[in-house]
């Protein structure tokens, strides 16, 4: 089983990110389980979303404490939280780029990719919501899913032009990480 932990603030689309990621993994023939965790229900409050994925049905319902993968939608959270607590030695992390904030250096075989996801989203969608760019980057960095499954999942979540723009953002996030590797 692989476990993914998503860090964001309420209103930044972490639940949507987990849902699209779970749907894409399901379309690839996997068994995903996506769920959120948050405290006070106010915009801007720190929150997490989680995704588990396996080749067989998942019965475990606890939070994720030792993630294989980390997606940080809002990198300002790294200032007040240890977003990398329990991060597995061979884990992969995707961090949304933000001026003045640096991701930690990887330890051992860990890989940490800093992706200009909000910049990509602003250019493509016209709003700095880099979630789909981060999922595209996740696909390239981990190999857990392909762009075809991701595109289908995005089309299940969004319609028309919004779906097309998010597919383009995901492709640009994917290409950004592919070019780093």
C-alpha beads as a LAMMPS data file, in Angstrom:
LAMMPS data file: protein, C-alpha beads

181 atoms
180 bonds

1 atom types
1 bond types

-500.0 500.0 xlo xhi
-500.0 500.0 ylo yhi
-500.0 500.0 zlo zhi

Masses

1 110.0

Atoms # bond

1 1 1 0.000 0.000 0.000
2 1 1 1.164 3.530 -0.805
3 1 1 0.074 6.526 1.262
4 1 1 -0.163 10.167 0.181
5 1 1 -0.485 13.142 2.515
6 1 1 -1.668 16.496 1.165
7 1 1 -1.058 19.759 3.049
8 1 1 -3.145 22.840 2.280
9 1 1 -5.376 25.466 3.791
10 1 1 -9.149 25.167 3.767
11 1 1 -10.441 26.550 0.488
12 1 1 -7.351 25.677 -1.561
13 1 1 -8.804 22.507 -3.029
14 1 1 -7.006 19.789 -1.071
15 1 1 -10.125 17.614 -0.978
16 1 1 -10.575 18.110 -4.724
17 1 1 -6.903 17.223 -5.187
18 1 1 -7.329 13.999 -3.202
19 1 1 -10.538 13.154 -5.062
20 1 1 -9.058 13.669 -8.528
21 1 1 -5.940 11.734 -7.541
22 1 1 -8.064 8.885 -6.143
23 1 1 -10.281 8.833 -9.241
24 1 1 -7.238 8.733 -11.541
25 1 1 -5.759 5.837 -9.575
26 1 1 -9.118 4.002 -9.702
27 1 1 -9.259 4.476 -13.478
28 1 1 -5.810 2.867 -13.622
29 1 1 -7.257 -0.230 -11.926
30 1 1 -6.092 0.484 -8.372
31 1 1 -8.052 0.632 -5.111
32 1 1 -7.801 4.186 -3.746
33 1 1 -9.276 5.636 -0.573
34 1 1 -9.309 9.454 -0.323
35 1 1 -10.410 11.397 2.769
36 1 1 -9.879 14.792 4.475
37 1 1 -8.941 15.817 8.003
38 1 1 -9.476 19.310 9.331
39 1 1 -10.297 21.109 12.541
40 1 1 -12.164 24.390 12.658
41 1 1 -14.134 24.834 9.448
42 1 1 -12.913 28.250 8.360
43 1 1 -11.247 29.410 5.179
44 1 1 -7.483 29.441 5.482
45 1 1 -7.263 26.972 8.362
46 1 1 -4.530 24.331 7.954
47 1 1 -5.891 20.976 6.859
48 1 1 -4.837 17.672 5.385
49 1 1 -6.261 15.330 2.831
50 1 1 -5.075 11.780 2.437
51 1 1 -5.045 9.111 -0.244
52 1 1 -4.226 5.466 0.180
53 1 1 -3.811 3.231 -2.852
54 1 1 -3.272 -0.496 -3.208
55 1 1 -3.815 -3.403 -5.580
56 1 1 -6.481 -4.778 -3.224
57 1 1 -9.346 -3.164 -1.254
58 1 1 -8.271 -0.928 1.633
59 1 1 -9.821 -1.381 5.076
60 1 1 -7.495 0.893 7.089
61 1 1 -9.270 4.133 8.098
62 1 1 -6.726 5.999 10.238
63 1 1 -4.805 9.118 9.329
64 1 1 -1.513 8.724 7.515
65 1 1 1.539 9.086 9.742
66 1 1 4.321 7.749 7.491
67 1 1 3.568 8.919 3.943
68 1 1 5.260 7.542 0.863
69 1 1 4.306 10.726 -0.946
70 1 1 3.679 14.301 0.163
71 1 1 1.965 17.064 -1.785
72 1 1 2.234 20.550 -0.281
73 1 1 -0.307 22.872 -1.898
74 1 1 0.543 25.805 0.397
75 1 1 4.236 25.882 1.232
76 1 1 3.718 28.518 3.974
77 1 1 2.542 25.589 6.092
78 1 1 6.157 24.409 6.268
79 1 1 6.839 27.386 8.564
80 1 1 4.582 26.179 11.368
81 1 1 4.255 22.446 10.803
82 1 1 6.652 19.602 10.247
83 1 1 5.132 18.585 6.921
84 1 1 7.858 15.986 6.506
85 1 1 7.294 14.164 9.813
86 1 1 7.317 10.415 9.181
87 1 1 8.277 10.897 5.516
88 1 1 9.543 7.549 4.284
89 1 1 13.263 7.222 3.412
90 1 1 12.487 6.643 -0.296
91 1 1 9.527 9.027 -0.435
92 1 1 8.701 11.623 -3.058
93 1 1 7.407 15.102 -2.221
94 1 1 5.935 17.817 -4.431
95 1 1 6.069 21.342 -3.012
96 1 1 4.226 24.265 -4.563
97 1 1 6.848 26.960 -5.173
98 1 1 6.552 30.179 -3.181
99 1 1 9.029 33.010 -3.035
100 1 1 10.961 33.135 0.229
101 1 1 10.167 29.554 1.238
102 1 1 12.578 26.717 0.666
103 1 1 11.821 23.033 0.819
104 1 1 14.102 20.964 3.038
105 1 1 16.915 19.030 1.487
106 1 1 16.055 15.393 0.788
107 1 1 17.470 12.791 3.151
108 1 1 18.875 9.580 1.741
109 1 1 16.901 8.443 -1.304
110 1 1 14.045 10.921 -0.837
111 1 1 13.141 13.152 -3.761
112 1 1 11.665 16.614 -3.290
113 1 1 10.419 18.554 -6.315
114 1 1 9.584 22.252 -6.060
115 1 1 6.990 22.983 -8.733
116 1 1 5.749 26.439 -9.832
117 1 1 2.191 25.077 -9.749
118 1 1 0.427 28.357 -8.930
119 1 1 2.366 30.105 -11.688
120 1 1 1.384 27.380 -14.157
121 1 1 -2.269 27.640 -13.075
122 1 1 -2.243 31.427 -13.337
123 1 1 -0.875 31.229 -16.888
124 1 1 -3.238 28.465 -18.020
125 1 1 -6.413 28.842 -15.959
126 1 1 -6.170 32.504 -14.972
127 1 1 -6.256 31.715 -11.239
128 1 1 -3.369 30.666 -8.961
129 1 1 -4.863 27.312 -7.947
130 1 1 -2.053 24.884 -8.752
131 1 1 -3.678 21.633 -7.630
132 1 1 -3.970 19.972 -11.033
133 1 1 -0.447 21.094 -11.946
134 1 1 0.745 19.411 -8.736
135 1 1 -1.124 16.198 -9.582
136 1 1 0.493 16.215 -13.031
137 1 1 3.863 16.728 -11.345
138 1 1 3.015 13.848 -8.977
139 1 1 2.350 11.573 -11.962
140 1 1 5.737 12.403 -13.497
141 1 1 7.659 12.170 -10.215
142 1 1 6.199 8.881 -8.980
143 1 1 5.005 6.918 -12.010
144 1 1 1.940 5.930 -9.950
145 1 1 -0.424 7.164 -12.664
146 1 1 -0.403 8.274 -16.271
147 1 1 -1.722 11.417 -17.923
148 1 1 -4.532 9.512 -19.660
149 1 1 -6.054 8.358 -16.349
150 1 1 -5.486 11.799 -14.849
151 1 1 -7.177 13.529 -17.794
152 1 1 -10.212 11.239 -17.474
153 1 1 -10.427 11.968 -13.736
154 1 1 -10.225 15.721 -14.375
155 1 1 -13.046 15.409 -16.927
156 1 1 -15.133 13.584 -14.307
157 1 1 -14.640 16.486 -11.887
158 1 1 -14.839 19.469 -14.253
159 1 1 -16.717 20.188 -17.458
160 1 1 -16.025 21.942 -20.747
161 1 1 -13.382 24.634 -20.893
162 1 1 -12.553 24.344 -17.168
163 1 1 -11.721 20.651 -17.674
164 1 1 -9.570 21.452 -20.698
165 1 1 -7.665 24.166 -18.819
166 1 1 -7.036 21.875 -15.846
167 1 1 -5.837 19.121 -18.180
168 1 1 -3.367 21.598 -19.699
169 1 1 -2.187 22.655 -16.205
170 1 1 -1.684 18.988 -15.262
171 1 1 0.314 18.397 -18.451
172 1 1 2.536 21.403 -17.732
173 1 1 3.149 20.169 -14.164
174 1 1 3.972 16.730 -15.591
175 1 1 6.347 18.204 -18.183
176 1 1 8.023 20.430 -15.583
177 1 1 9.024 17.437 -13.442
178 1 1 9.940 15.294 -16.469
179 1 1 12.352 18.038 -17.548
180 1 1 13.923 18.086 -14.052
181 1 1 14.544 14.347 -14.111

Bonds

1 1 1 2
2 1 2 3
3 1 3 4
4 1 4 5
5 1 5 6
6 1 6 7
7 1 7 8
8 1 8 9
9 1 9 10
10 1 10 11
11 1 11 12
12 1 12 13
13 1 13 14
14 1 14 15
15 1 15 16
16 1 16 17
17 1 17 18
18 1 18 19
19 1 19 20
20 1 20 21
21 1 21 22
22 1 22 23
23 1 23 24
24 1 24 25
25 1 25 26
26 1 26 27
27 1 27 28
28 1 28 29
29 1 29 30
30 1 30 31
31 1 31 32
32 1 32 33
33 1 33 34
34 1 34 35
35 1 35 36
36 1 36 37
37 1 37 38
38 1 38 39
39 1 39 40
40 1 40 41
41 1 41 42
42 1 42 43
43 1 43 44
44 1 44 45
45 1 45 46
46 1 46 47
47 1 47 48
48 1 48 49
49 1 49 50
50 1 50 51
51 1 51 52
52 1 52 53
53 1 53 54
54 1 54 55
55 1 55 56
56 1 56 57
57 1 57 58
58 1 58 59
59 1 59 60
60 1 60 61
61 1 61 62
62 1 62 63
63 1 63 64
64 1 64 65
65 1 65 66
66 1 66 67
67 1 67 68
68 1 68 69
69 1 69 70
70 1 70 71
71 1 71 72
72 1 72 73
73 1 73 74
74 1 74 75
75 1 75 76
76 1 76 77
77 1 77 78
78 1 78 79
79 1 79 80
80 1 80 81
81 1 81 82
82 1 82 83
83 1 83 84
84 1 84 85
85 1 85 86
86 1 86 87
87 1 87 88
88 1 88 89
89 1 89 90
90 1 90 91
91 1 91 92
92 1 92 93
93 1 93 94
94 1 94 95
95 1 95 96
96 1 96 97
97 1 97 98
98 1 98 99
99 1 99 100
100 1 100 101
101 1 101 102
102 1 102 103
103 1 103 104
104 1 104 105
105 1 105 106
106 1 106 107
107 1 107 108
108 1 108 109
109 1 109 110
110 1 110 111
111 1 111 112
112 1 112 113
113 1 113 114
114 1 114 115
115 1 115 116
116 1 116 117
117 1 117 118
118 1 118 119
119 1 119 120
120 1 120 121
121 1 121 122
122 1 122 123
123 1 123 124
124 1 124 125
125 1 125 126
126 1 126 127
127 1 127 128
128 1 128 129
129 1 129 130
130 1 130 131
131 1 131 132
132 1 132 133
133 1 133 134
134 1 134 135
135 1 135 136
136 1 136 137
137 1 137 138
138 1 138 139
139 1 139 140
140 1 140 141
141 1 141 142
142 1 142 143
143 1 143 144
144 1 144 145
145 1 145 146
146 1 146 147
147 1 147 148
148 1 148 149
149 1 149 150
150 1 150 151
151 1 151 152
152 1 152 153
153 1 153 154
154 1 154 155
155 1 155 156
156 1 156 157
157 1 157 158
158 1 158 159
159 1 159 160
160 1 160 161
161 1 161 162
162 1 162 163
163 1 163 164
164 1 164 165
165 1 165 166
166 1 166 167
167 1 167 168
168 1 168 169
169 1 169 170
170 1 170 171
171 1 171 172
172 1 172 173
173 1 173 174
174 1 174 175
175 1 175 176
176 1 176 177
177 1 177 178
178 1 178 179
179 1 179 180
180 1 180 181
